[in-house]
Amino acid sequence: MILGIIHNRIGWEEKQLIEAAKKKKVDVSLFDSRRMSIDVTGDKSLYNVDLFLQRSISYTKGLYSTLALEAMGYQVVNSSKCQEVCGDKLKTTIALKQAGLPVPKTYLALSYNAALEALEELGYPAITKPLMGSWGRLVAILNDPASARAILETRETLGDVLHKIYYLQEYVNHNSRDVRVFIVGGEAVAAMYRYTIPGDWRSNATIGGKTEACRITGEIEEMALKAAEATHSEIVGVDLLEGDGIFLLNEVNHNPGFQHIASVTKVDIAEKIIDYLKHKASK
């Protein structure tokens, strides 16, 4: 098998995947998405690759390179269908809600004034998130109308029109932690708790949140697998919040890092990913 890995940097995860592929006798071809030029009118003979793994941390480069490769007949994990849903927080929330899964109360507002009105209905504190983004960037807590006006006014000055479409969500008191579940090919292979950062309210491990292993209960597994199915996902990180004794689905990350979860759970996630891709390519 020849695996193509699309990336725009070779980080810890990519190195682990390359090493796991060598152990499994899988050949790897690396494709830097910043240098790719794809003949979308061509056919599957362009690249000598059996299957692609999309690891570009750029949402747009990842999505469009995947669309082009799929048009030529290649299999890409995760698919463009998954990336389109998971790369947009509103689309993710809608997909989860339509699947009958519990999500935090969420409003969409299409202007600054509409956002302030929505917040009055939603109540404070509330959360505002960019439609697209990761690692907790531009995610902010709105504690009261004054802080909401200050933060939303900042969004109004940003050049991107998407920053002026407001995704607003209730603040869930989640016991200072959330749960990240790692899914590979319909299996919940590992889970970890992520604790809020001292002096912050976010828990992202990439910005310093403490992590520890989490036992995968039947409830956690069922919700995470249903979330993956609802978002057409194969290899994803599913985030759950504990609110008032129940779990709420928060986000589904279609290009998840796994250094922290592999470290605290001792699960060889890279090996599980390669095993799954080998199986998929053999079908």
N, C-alpha and C positions, 0 to 999 in steps of 0.2 A: 504494500500500500504506500502511496505517496500522499502526504498531507501537506496542503498549502496553509501557512499561517499568515494572515494579513495583520499587519501591525503598523504603528507609527512610533514605536519605541520597543526595545527589548528589555523588559523589566524582569523582576523576580519570577513572576508567573510564567512568562514566555520561556525563560531559561529552564524552569521546572518541566514545562511541557516538552521542550526539545530533549531533555535528558530522559524523560519517561518514554518518549517515542523511540529513542535509541534502544532502550531496554526491551521494548516490545517489537523491535525490528521494523519500525515504521520510518520510512524516509521522510524528511521534512524539507520543504522549499519555503523560504521566507520571502514575503512580499511587503515592502514598505508602501503603505497606502499613499504617502506623499509623492511617490515617484511612479505610481501606476498609471498607465495609459492603456485603456481597454477598448478594443474594437467591438462595440456592442452589436454590430451587424455581422460579426464573424460567428464561428461555431466553436465547438468544444475542443478543437484541435490546437487552440492557441497555447494552452498550458498543459504540461504533462503532470496533471494532478488528479487524484481520485476524488478528493473532497477538500473543501476549504473550511478552516476555522477562523471566524472573524474576531480579531482581538484589537482592532483599532480603537483607541480611546477617543477619537473624534467621532461624534455621532453622525455628522453629515458624510464624512469620508467613508465610514463604515457602512452606512445605509446605501449610499449610491454605488460603491464598489460591489456590494452584495447584489443590488438590483441588476447591475450590468452582467455580473457573472451568472446569475440565475437565468437571465435572458439568453445566455449562450448555452445553457443546459447543465451548468455545474450545480452541485449541491453545496450549500453554505450553511454552517451552523454558527450562530443562530440565523434563521431565515430573515429576509427583509420584512416579512409579515410580522414576525416577532419584534424586530427592531423598531418598526413604525409604531407599534403599540407601546412597547416598554420605554422607548426614547422620549415619549411625550406623557407627562404625568396625568393630564386630563384624559387622554385615550386609555391609559392604564386604569384609572379609576372607573371609567365607563365600562371597560371590559370586565372588570371584577364585579361591578354592580350588576351588570347584565347576566353574569353567571350566578347571581344569587349569593355572592360572598359578602361578608360584613366589611365595610370600609368606614373611615371617619367621615363625618358630615362635611361636605365639600361644596363650595360655591364657585361659579365662574362669573367674573365681572369683566365687562368689555370697555370700561372707562374708569377714571379715577373716582368720579362721583358715585358711579354704580358700585365700586368697590367699597366705599365708605358706607353706603346704604346696606350692602350685603353684610358687612361686619357688624352693623347694629342688630341684624337678625341672627347672625351666627354667634355673637357674643365674644367677649374678651376673657382671657387672652386667646388669640388665634394665630395661625401660621400662614405666612405667604411664601410660596415657592415659585421659582421660574418654571415654565412649562417644560423646558429642556435644561438639563444640567445634572451634575453629579458631585459627590464629595461634600455635599452640604453648602455649596457656593450659592450665594444670593438667597438662601433660605433664612427667613427672619421671623422672630416672634413679635407679635403686635400686642402689647400689654394693655393699651388703652387707646382712645381716639387720638390723643396727641402723638403718640409714637407711630400710630398707623398713618397719620397724615405725613409725618416726617419721612417715613420709609417709602410710602407710595409716591410722594413727590420726587424722591430720588429716582425711583423707577421711571417716572414720567420724563426725566431729563436724559435717560439712556437712549442711544440711537436705535436700538433694535425694536421693531414694532412688537415683537413677542413679549417684551418686557412691559408693555402697556396692556397686555391681556392678563388679568389677575386671577390666579389660582389660589383660593383661600380655603383654609381647612381648620376645623376645630382643633384646639389644643387638647391632646389626650394625656391625662396624668398616668404615665406608664411605669410607675415605680422606679424611675431613674434608669430604666433600661429598655431595650427592645431585643428582638430575636432575629438573627439572620440565619436563614435556612438555605443550604446550597443544594441545588437540584441538578442531577446529571441524568438525562435520558429517562425521565419518569421515576427516578429514585431520589429520595432525600438522603444524601450521603453524609451530611454533617450539619451541625447547628451550633451557634454560639450566642451568648448574651453579649450585648454591647452596652456599656454603662455611660451615662452622660459625663461629659468632661467637666471637671471642677471649674466653676466660674462661667460655664456655658450651659446650654440646654440640649445641645446636639450630642449624638453618640457615635458618629462616624469613626470607625477605627482608623481611617486614613488621616484624620486630623487629630488623633490622640486619644480616642475613646478606649477605655479599658475593656478587655474582652476575656471571656472564660467559656469553657465548653458548656453546652446545653443539651440535656437529654431530649431526644426526639420522641415526644409522646405521640399517641395516636392522633390526638387533636391537631398538634402542630404539623405532623406529616400530612394529614388529610387536607388541611387548609393550604399548605404550601404547594402540594401537588395539584390541587384544583386551581390555584392561582397560575401555576405554570401552564396548565392546560388552557385556561381562559385567555392567556396571552400568547398562545402558540409557541411556547418556549421549550427549549431542550436543555440548555445549560444556563442557569440563571441563579441569582441570589434573590430570595424572597424575604421581605422584611415585615415582621409582625409586631404590633403594639399590644401590650396588655392593658386593657381599659375596663374598669369596673367589673373585674372578674371574667371578662371574655377577651378573646383575641380579635383584633382588627387588622386587616391587611393594609399595609401602608404603601409599599412600592415593590416593583419587580425590576431588578437590574439585569439587563440582557448582556452585559459585558463585565461580569463581576470579578474583582480581585479575590484571591483566595489565600494570600500569604498568612493573614491573621487567623483565619478559621482553620487552616491546615496546622498551624502552630499549636493552637490551644486544644484541638481535638485529636491530633496525631493521625489524621486521616490523609492518605496520599491522594489528594484530589486530582493532581495532574495525571496520575496513573489511571484513575477512574475515568477521566475525560478521554484519554487515549484509548482505553478499552472500549468505551462507548462509540467513539468515532470509527474504530476498526470494525466493530459490529455493524454500524450503519453503512459503511462503505461496502461491506461484503454482501449486502442485500441485493 
